[in-house]
Amino acid sequence: MAPQEEIRYKRSRFSTRLPVNRRYTYSHFWLLEAEPCLWRVGFTRFATRMLGDFVELGFEAQPGAAVSVGQAIGWVEGFKALTELYCVVNGEFVGGNPALDDDITLSDTDPYGEGWLYQVRGEPEPESVDVHGYVEVLNLTINKMQETMGDTDG
């Protein structure tokens, strides 16, 4: 498999590599069109860092169910937080990543690869952005965090 094109991002105490061939959301999910109109969805490295090590993942949406952007479709428990899992695609829920049943740590160790969360057949969130747009999202997010913590060395 050929290496994927990436953009390196570093700001304050956070650094990552962002695959160029994805869409990204303001809620720190990535979307990859696995086949026409079938979107694979995962957490970005920033999201996994905020959640901490994953402990458990569950879905309330069943395969074949109609889902919409913003709908709670499941939950994820991380070492630092328990959070609802929201859909970022309008369409039909295809299902969760079966590999996570065997190894939940894939979401932490390989968030842009084998650690994807779920798939939906449909149309991605209209506000999703390309990798350059997501760099701006990260900059704004880190700025807000630094303002909240009184940290300006970013």
Secondary structure as GFF3:
##gff-version 3
##sequence-region A 1 154
A	DSSP	beta_strand	6	11	.	.	.	ID=ss1
A	DSSP	beta_strand	14	19	.	.	.	ID=ss2
A	DSSP	beta_strand	23	24	.	.	.	ID=ss3
A	DSSP	beta_strand	29	35	.	.	.	ID=ss4
A	DSSP	beta_strand	38	43	.	.	.	ID=ss5
A	DSSP	alpha_helix	45	51	.	.	.	ID=ss6
A	DSSP	beta_strand	54	59	.	.	.	ID=ss7
A	DSSP	beta_strand	66	67	.	.	.	ID=ss8
A	DSSP	beta_strand	72	78	.	.	.	ID=ss9
A	DSSP	beta_strand	82	86	.	.	.	ID=ss10
A	DSSP	beta_strand	89	96	.	.	.	ID=ss11
A	DSSP	alpha_helix	99	102	.	.	.	ID=ss12
A	DSSP	alpha_helix	106	109	.	.	.	ID=ss13
A	DSSP	beta_strand	118	124	.	.	.	ID=ss14
A	DSSP	alpha_helix	131	149	.	.	.	ID=ss15
###
